[in-house]
């Protein structure tokens, strides 16, 4: 069964229940959310009643909560060795783990971090130290999924080897997994026209048992550009056929696929239309024009 959804909003008034209802409006059977704005520290308390209502509704509509993904805020950077910034990132990620646990979710996607000029070796060491500190006394069952990155600037995690090095250095390896982003690995230089080769490489270096989420995004950039600019499905440099091969790959059937594609004209989420196109397995080159001309806005 295809497990597919998208990034959805999370609002103070409606919480997890509102996120679920947005996902259902896209005809999705899973979703990903942030527990607050990804760019700042403002967080509202997790409403247990809304969580319970959401779980009841998920059961009614056939969504498995174990496929729902939470994303950590972007402002966490464990690779930065500045003592105050490192301490902030560790403490904030500890709080996020608790919030994910309170939402009864099991997977938290995390950008590994940027070394901000300190160098790859030191940056990776900082990430390892941070994760060991964070997980040392954490008793939740939340798995942190290190996201594959495009490698822009001083970003770490753009190769499978770097992610494996981080995992190897963490004491509680069972608390770590990977989220593979198609735009990011394309921009990092991996060739999705030969996805079987890429997947075999991932398996040999990290292991498919560590792969728990896939972000499905096309890319505005040529392969290896290291820029990280998402494009709508089929309208970028990866292409619909190659993305479909990822989405429907038999080895990835049980892994949730999450769309993070751009809004059309920056205001309309195209997820319902993109999911329908993916389910039909037929690319519509006029899809974005149709959206722009419809009354959906």
N, C-alpha and C positions, 0 to 999 in steps of 0.2 A: 504494500500500500504506500502511495506517495504521501509523505509527511511534509507539508509545506505551509508556510505562513510568511509573516513579515514583521518588521519592527512596528510596534504600535505605541501609542501614547500611554502615559500613566499620570492621572490627575488626582489631586488631593481629595476631591469630593467623591470620586467613583472608584479610585484605587484599582485593584486587580480585576474587579468585576467590569469596570469600564474598559480596561485593556482587552478583556475577553470579548466583550460586545463589539469592539472595533474590529478585532480579528475575524469574528463571525460575519461582519459586514463585507469582508473581502472574500468570503467563501473559503477561508483558511481552516486548517485543522491543527494548527499550532501557532505560536507567536513568540516574539521576543520583546522585552520591555526593560526600561531603566526604572529603578525605584525612586528616581528624582531626576532633575535636570543633569545631564552628563557633564555640563561645563562648570557647575558650582556645587557648594556643600549644602544647599538648602534642602532639607528633607522633612516631610511630614510623617507622623507616626503611622505604622502599618495598622490598618483597621482589620482586626481579626474577624469581625462579622462579615465584612466584604470578602475576605479571603474564603471563608466558609461558603458564602453564597456562590462565589466563583467556582469553587470545587464541585458544588452540587450541579451547577449548570454545565460544567465541563463533562461531568458524567452523563448528563442528559443528552448532550450533543455529540458525545463520542470523542472528545479530546483527551488524550492521555497527558496528565500533568507532568509526567516524566520527560516529555518531549518539549516542554515550554522552557525557554531560555531567558536568563536575566543578563544584562550587560553592565559591567562596571563603568563608573564615570571616567571620562577621558583625563581628568585632572590628576588621577593617580599615576605616578611615575616612579616605580621602584628602582629604576636604573640610575636615577640622580643621586649622587652620593652626598650632596649638601645635607648636613645633619638635620636641619630643621625641616627641609622639604622631604627628606627620606622618612623622618618620623611622622610627618603629616600623612604621607602616602600609606604607611603601614597602619596607622590608627584608623584612617578613613576606610581602608579595605577591610579591616576587622569589623567595622560598623556595617559595611555593605554585606559581608558574609552573614552577619546576624539578621539583617533585613531579608536576605534571600531565604534564610532558614525560617523566619517568621512568616514568609509568604508560602512556605511549604514547597519551595522549589529546590532543585538539586544541582543546577549548572549555572556558573557565573563566568561569562566571557571577560577576559582581561587583556588589554594591550600590554605586552611585556614591558615597554618603556623605551626611553631615549637616553643615551649616555651623555647628551649635552656637552660634547667636546672632551669628555674624560677618557674616551676610547672604549672600544668594544669589550676588551677583557675586563676592565674595571666595571663597566655597565652590567655585564652579565653576572659578575660576582655580586654586585649590589642587589640585583634581582633575586639571586639565590638566597642571599642573607635576609632580604625582606620577606620572601615567602616562608623561609624557615622560622622567622620571628612570628609571622602572622599565624602560621599553622601549628606552632608549638603547643599552644594551650587551647586551640579551637577544637571543640568536640562535635561540631555539626557534621552533617553528611553531604555538605556542599562541595562539589568538585570545581576547581578553578580551571577554566579552559583558556590556555594561552593562545592568542589569535595569531595566525600567520600574517605578517605585515609586508607592506610594499617596499620598505627600506628607504623612505624619504628622509632627508636630513640625517640625523644620528639615530634613527629608529632601529631597534633591535628586534629580532624574530623574523627576519625576511628570508631565512633559509631554514630548512628542516634540521640542519646540523646545530644551528644556534638554539632552537627550541629543545632539542635533545640534550644539549649541554646544560641548559637550565634544569630540565627534569632530572638529569643525572645528579645534579648538585643538591636537590631538595630531599630532605629526610623522609617526609611523608609523600612518597611518589604516587601512592594510590589516590591522593587528593588532587592530582593534576591530570589534565587532559589537554586536547587541542581543538580549536575551532579553525577550520580551513576557510579562508575567504578567497573566492575565485578571482576577483579584481586584484586583490593584493598579491597573490602568487603569480598572476600574469604580469603585473607591474614589476615584480621581483625578478622575473626572467624565466619562470616555468612555462613550458609550452603546453597549453590545454588542448591543442590539436592532437596531441599524443597523451591523453589523460591517463591511459592505462600505465604508461611509463612513469608518469608523475606519481600515480597512486602506488605503484610498486616501489618507487623510491621512498615515498613516505612510510610505507610498511616496513621496509628494510632498515630505515633509520630510526623511526619513532615507534611504529607498530599501529596497525589499524584499530586495535583495541583501545587506543588512546583518543581516537577521533569520535567526538560526540556531537558536533554541530558543523554545518556548512553554511556560510554566508554566500548566497548566490547573487552576484553582481556582475554586470558587464563593465567594461573599462573604456574610458575616453582616450586612453593612451596606447601607444605601441608597446609590445612586450619588452620588458626590461627597462621601462622609463623611470621606475622608482618614484612615481608621483602620487598614486592613490586618488584617482578621480573616478567615482562610480558613474556608470551609465545604465540606462534602462535596458531590460533584457532583449538582446538581439540587435540593439542599436549601436553597439560599440565595437571595439577591436577584437573581442573574444568571439562574438557571434552566437546566434541562437542555437545552431547545431551543436557546437562545442559545449555550451552550457547545458543543453538537454542531455548530452552524454554524461555530464556530471550528475545532474539531477536524477536521472533514471539508471545510474550505474548499479548493477545487481549487488555489488559489495557494500553499497551505501544505502540500501533500501530502508533500513531501520533508523537512519540518522536524519534528524529534522533539518530541512532546508529553509533558510530565512532570507527573504529579500530585503535589501537596504538600498534600493534604487532611488534615484532622485524624484522629487515631486515634479509634476508637469507645471511649468510656469511658476514654480516655487510655492504652489498653493494647493494642488490637487494630488492626493496620493493615488498612484496608478496600480496599486497592488491587486485589486480585484480583477482588473483587465489583464494584468501580467500573469496572474495565477491561472485565469481562464485560458490564456494562450498556451501556457505550459501544459495544462491538463489536456488541451486539444492537440498538443505536439505540432502545432502549425504556426509559423511566424506570420504576423500581420505587419508589413512594413508601414502601413498607414495608421497604426494604432495610436501613436501620439497625436497625430493630426485629428483623429476622430475624437480623442479626449478633449483636445483644445476647442473643438467646435461643438461639443455637446453641452447640455445644460447642467452637467454635474457640479459645476462650480457654484 
